[in-house]
Amino acid sequence: MPPFPPILTLNLIYHVYPRADNPACLANLLQIRKRLHLFNGKKIFALARHQGEIPPDTIRRLLGPGCTFLEFPNDPRLRDTATFLPLLRAVRSTDVTEATFYAHTKGSSPHIFLCERLALATQYWRNAMYHALLDNTSQVRQALLKHPCVGAWLFDHTRTQRGTMTSPTGWTHGTWHYPGTFFWFRNDAFFANPDWAALGDDPWANEMHLGGLFTANQAHALLWRGPPNAPDTPSLYDPATYPNGIPD
């Protein structure tokens, strides 16, 4: 139990949906590229291959040496959940000094970039997560001394009528989640859990996964936490939620 040992090694695992017709993909990759120096461990990218994509060689050149690239056929049903377990297996370790950051090219779905208001909110949302979770790693390291995982916003469903997290498809799992699916986890706490690979068959399973491994009290949030029905719950799909929104 906490306090945990200090974190020395930082890994990155990242899902890329490389739509050439959506500027959000390139914008995400540029955000992560300027922060690659933070990761002194493994840097692993899963590329979801499909027609009309940004070519893998272009992405490799953009991100530069030191990164590992795994290629998969795009799964339009499971989306980023389809590559989550291969990414996790690539950094599997119970080293007590190791932590891993997971993220993805947020905003790459067609229904987002075809709606100007939604695309702007998603831009501010993802850039707030990049900033909060990667631009002050000393704060993240401090949080990981007491918590197995760290995110930006935390929606605690234990304080709702249902008491659990339910995906838009109706699949129920866990008691809380980090909306946006950007988060850090301690490798020792995560991979020591016997259910770490018990991923659901649902497009939101990776976003909900930590909520089935750890309690809401174990999880830390840097920006906001509370039940999703609280009066002050941020509407993350509303640009007005981000008065100081960070542009791409």
C-alpha positions as YAML, in Angstrom:
chain: A
units: angstrom
residues:
- id: 1
  name: MET
  ca: [0.00, 0.00, 0.00]
- id: 2
  name: PRO
  ca: [1.11, 3.64, -0.42]
- id: 3
  name: PRO
  ca: [3.44, 5.37, -0.09]
- id: 4
  name: PHE
  ca: [4.83, 3.83, -3.27]
- id: 5
  name: PRO
  ca: [8.50, 4.05, -4.30]
- id: 6
  name: PRO
  ca: [9.51, 7.05, -6.47]
- id: 7
  name: ILE
  ca: [9.06, 6.76, -10.22]
- id: 8
  name: LEU
  ca: [12.27, 6.84, -12.26]
- id: 9
  name: THR
  ca: [11.26, 5.45, -15.67]
- id: 10
  name: LEU
  ca: [8.46, 6.93, -17.77]
- id: 11
  name: ASN
  ca: [6.95, 4.95, -20.66]
- id: 12
  name: LEU
  ca: [4.58, 6.08, -23.40]
- id: 13
  name: ILE
  ca: [1.94, 3.95, -25.15]
- id: 14
  name: TYR
  ca: [-0.16, 5.70, -27.78]
- id: 15
  name: HIS
  ca: [-2.91, 4.77, -30.26]
- id: 16
  name: VAL
  ca: [-2.89, 6.52, -33.65]
- id: 17
  name: TYR
  ca: [-5.91, 6.65, -35.95]
- id: 18
  name: PRO
  ca: [-4.10, 8.30, -38.88]
- id: 19
  name: ARG
  ca: [-6.90, 9.89, -40.89]
- id: 20
  name: ALA
  ca: [-5.34, 12.05, -43.59]
- id: 21
  name: ASP
  ca: [-8.56, 14.08, -43.98]
- id: 22
  name: ASN
  ca: [-8.77, 15.07, -40.31]
- id: 23
  name: PRO
  ca: [-6.36, 17.74, -38.98]
- id: 24
  name: ALA
  ca: [-6.87, 16.42, -35.44]
- id: 25
  name: CYS
  ca: [-4.59, 13.44, -36.08]
- id: 26
  name: LEU
  ca: [-1.59, 15.53, -37.07]
- id: 27
  name: ALA
  ca: [-2.37, 18.04, -34.30]
- id: 28
  name: ASN
  ca: [-2.25, 15.25, -31.71]
- id: 29
  name: LEU
  ca: [1.01, 13.87, -33.08]
- id: 30
  name: LEU
  ca: [2.61, 17.30, -32.95]
- id: 31
  name: GLN
  ca: [1.50, 17.69, -29.33]
- id: 32
  name: ILE
  ca: [3.07, 14.39, -28.32]
- id: 33
  name: ARG
  ca: [6.19, 14.92, -30.45]
- id: 34
  name: LYS
  ca: [7.22, 18.04, -28.54]
- id: 35
  name: ARG
  ca: [6.97, 16.07, -25.30]
- id: 36
  name: LEU
  ca: [8.72, 12.85, -26.33]
- id: 37
  name: HIS
  ca: [11.84, 13.93, -24.44]
- id: 38
  name: LEU
  ca: [9.94, 13.39, -21.18]
- id: 39
  name: PHE
  ca: [9.88, 9.62, -21.70]
- id: 40
  name: ASN
  ca: [13.11, 7.87, -20.73]
- id: 41
  name: GLY
  ca: [11.60, 4.40, -21.10]
- id: 42
  name: LYS
  ca: [9.72, 2.81, -23.97]
- id: 43
  name: LYS
  ca: [7.82, 4.91, -26.54]
- id: 44
  name: ILE
  ca: [5.38, 2.68, -28.39]
- id: 45
  name: PHE
  ca: [2.80, 3.71, -30.98]
- id: 46
  name: ALA
  ca: [0.00, 1.54, -32.37]
- id: 47
  name: LEU
  ca: [-0.99, 2.55, -35.91]
- id: 48
  name: ALA
  ca: [-4.54, 1.62, -36.97]
- id: 49
  name: ARG
  ca: [-4.09, 1.06, -40.73]
- id: 50
  name: HIS
  ca: [-6.92, 1.92, -43.13]
- id: 51
  name: GLN
  ca: [-7.61, 3.50, -46.50]
- id: 52
  name: GLY
  ca: [-7.08, 7.25, -46.69]
- id: 53
  name: GLU
  ca: [-4.49, 7.19, -43.91]
- id: 54
  name: ILE
  ca: [-1.39, 9.21, -43.24]
- id: 55
  name: PRO
  ca: [1.33, 6.80, -44.43]
- id: 56
  name: PRO
  ca: [3.18, 5.00, -41.62]
- id: 57
  name: ASP
  ca: [6.55, 6.22, -42.94]
- id: 58
  name: THR
  ca: [5.34, 9.80, -42.62]
- id: 59
  name: ILE
  ca: [4.42, 9.20, -38.99]
- id: 60
  name: ARG
  ca: [7.75, 7.52, -38.31]
- id: 61
  name: ARG
  ca: [9.65, 10.48, -39.74]
- id: 62
  name: LEU
  ca: [7.47, 12.92, -37.79]
- id: 63
  name: LEU
  ca: [8.07, 11.24, -34.44]
- id: 64
  name: GLY
  ca: [11.71, 10.43, -35.10]
- id: 65
  name: PRO
  ca: [14.06, 7.76, -33.76]
- id: 66
  name: GLY
  ca: [13.63, 6.04, -30.42]
- id: 67
  name: CYS
  ca: [9.98, 5.13, -31.02]
- id: 68
  name: THR
  ca: [8.57, 1.67, -31.70]
- id: 69
  name: PHE
  ca: [5.64, 1.29, -34.10]
- id: 70
  name: LEU
  ca: [3.11, -1.55, -34.09]
- id: 71
  name: GLU
  ca: [0.73, -1.83, -37.04]
- id: 72
  name: PHE
  ca: [-2.82, -3.21, -36.91]
- id: 73
  name: PRO
  ca: [-5.81, -3.15, -39.25]
- id: 74
  name: ASN
  ca: [-8.22, -0.50, -38.07]
- id: 75
  name: ASP
  ca: [-11.17, -1.90, -36.13]
- id: 76
  name: PRO
  ca: [-14.08, 0.52, -36.69]
- id: 77
  name: ARG
  ca: [-16.10, -1.11, -33.91]
- id: 78
  name: LEU
  ca: [-13.55, -1.33, -31.11]
- id: 79
  name: ARG
  ca: [-11.42, 1.63, -32.27]
- id: 80
  name: ASP
  ca: [-8.60, 2.38, -29.80]
- id: 81
  name: THR
  ca: [-9.70, -0.47, -27.52]
- id: 82
  name: ALA
  ca: [-8.49, -2.89, -30.24]
- id: 83
  name: THR
  ca: [-4.82, -1.93, -29.73]
- id: 84
  name: PHE
  ca: [-4.92, -1.39, -25.97]
- id: 85
  name: LEU
  ca: [-3.82, -4.88, -24.87]
- id: 86
  name: PRO
  ca: [-0.91, -5.11, -27.37]
- id: 87
  name: LEU
  ca: [0.31, -1.73, -26.14]
- id: 88
  name: LEU
  ca: [0.01, -2.83, -22.52]
- id: 89
  name: ARG
  ca: [1.89, -6.07, -23.19]
- id: 90
  name: ALA
  ca: [4.71, -4.07, -24.78]
- id: 91
  name: VAL
  ca: [5.40, -2.27, -21.46]
- id: 92
  name: ARG
  ca: [4.45, -5.08, -19.09]
- id: 93
  name: SER
  ca: [6.67, -4.90, -16.01]
- id: 94
  name: THR
  ca: [6.19, -4.83, -12.27]
- id: 95
  name: ASP
  ca: [9.24, -2.64, -11.71]
- id: 96
  name: VAL
  ca: [8.36, -0.45, -8.72]
- id: 97
  name: THR
  ca: [10.11, 2.57, -10.27]
- id: 98
  name: GLU
  ca: [8.25, 2.47, -13.61]
- id: 99
  name: ALA
  ca: [5.13, 4.30, -14.80]
- id: 100
  name: THR
  ca: [3.34, 4.45, -18.16]
- id: 101
  name: PHE
  ca: [1.31, 7.17, -19.89]
- id: 102
  name: TYR
  ca: [-1.50, 6.19, -22.26]
- id: 103
  name: ALA
  ca: [-3.13, 8.49, -24.81]
- id: 104
  name: HIS
  ca: [-4.52, 8.50, -28.35]
- id: 105
  name: THR
  ca: [-5.21, 10.82, -31.29]
- id: 106
  name: LYS
  ca: [-8.30, 12.31, -29.67]
- id: 107
  name: GLY
  ca: [-10.78, 13.91, -32.02]
- id: 108
  name: SER
  ca: [-10.05, 11.74, -35.05]
- id: 109
  name: SER
  ca: [-13.57, 10.31, -35.34]
- id: 110
  name: PRO
  ca: [-15.57, 11.70, -38.29]
- id: 111
  name: HIS
  ca: [-18.54, 12.79, -36.17]
- id: 112
  name: ILE
  ca: [-16.22, 15.12, -34.25]
- id: 113
  name: PHE
  ca: [-14.29, 16.90, -36.96]
- id: 114
  name: LEU
  ca: [-17.41, 17.40, -39.08]
- id: 115
  name: CYS
  ca: [-18.96, 19.52, -36.30]
- id: 116
  name: GLU
  ca: [-17.07, 22.79, -35.79]
- id: 117
  name: ARG
  ca: [-18.22, 23.36, -32.20]
- id: 118
  name: LEU
  ca: [-17.48, 19.78, -31.17]
- id: 119
  name: ALA
  ca: [-14.10, 19.84, -32.89]
- id: 120
  name: LEU
  ca: [-13.12, 23.02, -31.03]
- id: 121
  name: ALA
  ca: [-14.20, 21.61, -27.66]
- id: 122
  name: THR
  ca: [-12.29, 18.39, -28.31]
- id: 123
  name: GLN
  ca: [-9.19, 20.38, -29.30]
- id: 124
  name: TYR
  ca: [-9.30, 22.29, -26.01]
- id: 125
  name: TRP
  ca: [-10.09, 19.09, -24.08]
- id: 126
  name: ARG
  ca: [-7.14, 17.08, -25.42]
- id: 127
  name: ASN
  ca: [-4.71, 19.98, -25.15]
- id: 128
  name: ALA
  ca: [-5.74, 20.53, -21.53]
- id: 129
  name: MET
  ca: [-4.92, 16.86, -20.87]
- id: 130
  name: TYR
  ca: [-1.55, 17.05, -22.63]
- id: 131
  name: HIS
  ca: [-0.71, 20.13, -20.58]
- id: 132
  name: ALA
  ca: [-1.95, 18.86, -17.21]
- id: 133
  name: LEU
  ca: [-0.47, 15.37, -17.48]
- id: 134
  name: LEU
  ca: [2.80, 16.03, -19.33]
- id: 135
  name: ASP
  ca: [3.95, 19.59, -18.70]
- id: 136
  name: ASN
  ca: [4.50, 19.12, -14.97]
- id: 137
  name: THR
  ca: [5.76, 15.59, -14.53]
- id: 138
  name: SER
  ca: [7.08, 16.44, -11.06]
- id: 139
  name: GLN
  ca: [3.44, 16.86, -9.98]
- id: 140
  name: VAL
  ca: [2.56, 13.54, -11.62]
- id: 141
  name: ARG
  ca: [5.47, 11.80, -9.90]
- id: 142
  name: GLN
  ca: [4.32, 13.18, -6.55]
- id: 143
  name: ALA
  ca: [0.80, 11.92, -7.14]
- id: 144
  name: LEU
  ca: [2.12, 8.48, -8.11]
- id: 145
  name: LEU
  ca: [3.77, 8.19, -4.69]
- id: 146
  name: LYS
  ca: [0.28, 7.85, -3.20]
- id: 147
  name: HIS
  ca: [-1.92, 6.65, -6.07]
- id: 148
  name: PRO
  ca: [-1.65, 3.84, -8.66]
- id: 149
  name: CYS
  ca: [-3.06, 6.05, -11.43]
- id: 150
  name: VAL
  ca: [-3.38, 9.72, -12.35]
- id: 151
  name: GLY
  ca: [-5.64, 11.49, -14.84]
- id: 152
  name: ALA
  ca: [-7.03, 14.95, -15.55]
- id: 153
  name: TRP
  ca: [-10.78, 14.73, -14.85]
- id: 154
  name: LEU
  ca: [-12.31, 11.89, -12.84]
- id: 155
  name: PHE
  ca: [-16.00, 11.00, -12.97]
- id: 156
  name: ASP
  ca: [-16.92, 8.96, -9.87]
- id: 157
  name: HIS
  ca: [-19.97, 6.82, -10.59]
- id: 158
  name: THR
  ca: [-20.14, 5.36, -7.08]
- id: 159
  name: ARG
  ca: [-22.02, 8.53, -6.15]
- id: 160
  name: THR
  ca: [-24.68, 8.15, -8.85]
- id: 161
  name: GLN
  ca: [-27.97, 6.26, -8.76]
- id: 162
  name: ARG
  ca: [-26.58, 3.36, -10.80]
- id: 163
  name: GLY
  ca: [-23.29, 3.27, -8.89]
- id: 164
  name: THR
  ca: [-21.30, 1.94, -11.86]
- id: 165
  name: MET
  ca: [-19.93, 3.18, -15.17]
- id: 166
  name: THR
  ca: [-22.04, 2.40, -18.25]
- id: 167
  name: SER
  ca: [-20.74, 2.95, -21.78]
- id: 168
  name: PRO
  ca: [-22.88, 4.47, -24.58]
- id: 169
  name: THR
  ca: [-23.39, 0.91, -25.85]
- id: 170
  name: GLY
  ca: [-24.88, -0.17, -22.50]
- id: 171
  name: TRP
  ca: [-21.86, -2.15, -21.30]
- id: 172
  name: THR
  ca: [-21.28, -1.76, -17.55]
- id: 173
  name: HIS
  ca: [-17.87, -1.98, -15.91]
- id: 174
  name: GLY
  ca: [-16.07, -0.35, -12.99]
- id: 175
  name: THR
  ca: [-17.10, 2.50, -10.74]
- id: 176
  name: TRP
  ca: [-15.27, 5.53, -12.21]
- id: 177
  name: HIS
  ca: [-13.35, 6.69, -15.28]
- id: 178
  name: TYR
  ca: [-11.02, 9.34, -16.69]
- id: 179
  name: PRO
  ca: [-13.02, 10.94, -19.52]
- id: 180
  name: GLY
  ca: [-10.85, 11.38, -22.60]
- id: 181
  name: THR
  ca: [-8.73, 8.26, -21.92]
- id: 182
  name: PHE
  ca: [-5.43, 10.04, -21.17]
- id: 183
  name: PHE
  ca: [-3.86, 8.71, -17.96]
- id: 184
  name: TRP
  ca: [-0.76, 7.54, -16.10]
- id: 185
  name: PHE
  ca: [-0.49, 4.29, -14.17]
- id: 186
  name: ARG
  ca: [2.17, 2.70, -11.97]
- id: 187
  name: ASN
  ca: [3.41, -0.47, -13.64]
- id: 188
  name: ASP
  ca: [3.78, -2.33, -10.35]
- id: 189
  name: ALA
  ca: [0.21, -1.67, -9.21]
- id: 190
  name: PHE
  ca: [-1.33, -2.18, -12.65]
- id: 191
  name: PHE
  ca: [0.38, -5.38, -13.75]
- id: 192
  name: ALA
  ca: [0.25, -6.96, -10.30]
- id: 193
  name: ASN
  ca: [-3.54, -6.85, -10.54]
- id: 194
  name: PRO
  ca: [-4.71, -10.29, -11.78]
- id: 195
  name: ASP
  ca: [-7.38, -8.62, -13.96]
- id: 196
  name: TRP
  ca: [-5.05, -6.22, -15.80]
- id: 197
  name: ALA
  ca: [-5.65, -8.02, -19.14]
- id: 198
  name: ALA
  ca: [-9.39, -8.65, -18.62]
- id: 199
  name: LEU
  ca: [-10.43, -6.06, -21.19]
- id: 200
  name: GLY
  ca: [-14.06, -5.85, -22.21]
- id: 201
  name: ASP
  ca: [-15.30, -6.25, -25.78]
- id: 202
  name: ASP
  ca: [-16.55, -2.69, -26.06]
- id: 203
  name: PRO
  ca: [-15.27, 0.46, -27.80]
- id: 204
  name: TRP
  ca: [-15.15, 2.25, -24.43]
- id: 205
  name: ALA
  ca: [-13.46, -0.63, -22.57]
- id: 206
  name: ASN
  ca: [-10.03, 1.01, -22.43]
- id: 207
  name: GLU
  ca: [-11.50, 4.23, -21.02]
- id: 208
  name: MET
  ca: [-13.36, 2.22, -18.37]
- id: 209
  name: HIS
  ca: [-10.60, -0.32, -17.63]
- id: 210
  name: LEU
  ca: [-8.88, 1.40, -14.71]
- id: 211
  name: GLY
  ca: [-12.23, 1.78, -12.96]
- id: 212
  name: GLY
  ca: [-12.44, -2.00, -12.67]
- id: 213
  name: LEU
  ca: [-8.89, -2.40, -11.33]
- id: 214
  name: PHE
  ca: [-8.77, 0.36, -8.71]
- id: 215
  name: THR
  ca: [-11.29, 2.16, -6.53]
- id: 216
  name: ALA
  ca: [-12.16, 5.80, -7.09]
- id: 217
  name: ASN
  ca: [-10.39, 6.62, -3.82]
- id: 218
  name: GLN
  ca: [-7.18, 5.12, -5.16]
- id: 219
  name: ALA
  ca: [-7.28, 7.22, -8.33]
- id: 220
  name: HIS
  ca: [-5.99, 10.80, -8.52]
- id: 221
  name: ALA
  ca: [-7.25, 13.64, -10.71]
- id: 222
  name: LEU
  ca: [-5.25, 16.80, -11.42]
- id: 223
  name: LEU
  ca: [-8.08, 19.03, -12.70]
- id: 224
  name: TRP
  ca: [-11.48, 17.92, -11.33]
- id: 225
  name: ARG
  ca: [-13.18, 14.98, -9.68]
- id: 226
  name: GLY
  ca: [-16.73, 14.26, -8.65]
- id: 227
  name: PRO
  ca: [-19.90, 12.46, -9.67]
- id: 228
  name: PRO
  ca: [-20.92, 13.12, -13.28]
- id: 229
  name: ASN
  ca: [-24.28, 14.45, -12.09]
- id: 230
  name: ALA
  ca: [-22.80, 17.05, -9.72]
- id: 231
  name: PRO
  ca: [-23.90, 20.68, -10.28]
- id: 232
  name: ASP
  ca: [-20.36, 21.77, -11.17]
- id: 233
  name: THR
  ca: [-19.57, 18.82, -13.49]
- id: 234
  name: PRO
  ca: [-17.67, 20.20, -16.50]
- id: 235
  name: SER
  ca: [-19.29, 19.68, -19.90]
- id: 236
  name: LEU
  ca: [-16.17, 18.52, -21.70]
- id: 237
  name: TYR
  ca: [-17.83, 18.71, -25.14]
- id: 238
  name: ASP
  ca: [-18.60, 22.43, -24.69]
- id: 239
  name: PRO
  ca: [-15.90, 24.96, -25.77]
- id: 240
  name: ALA
  ca: [-17.13, 27.34, -23.05]
- id: 241
  name: THR
  ca: [-15.82, 24.90, -20.42]
- id: 242
  name: TYR
  ca: [-12.28, 25.98, -21.39]
- id: 243
  name: PRO
  ca: [-12.09, 29.80, -20.94]
- id: 244
  name: ASN
  ca: [-8.33, 29.57, -21.41]
- id: 245
  name: GLY
  ca: [-8.47, 26.91, -24.09]
- id: 246
  name: ILE
  ca: [-5.11, 25.88, -25.52]
- id: 247
  name: PRO
  ca: [-5.15, 25.93, -29.34]
- id: 248
  name: ASP
  ca: [-3.24, 23.47, -31.50]
...
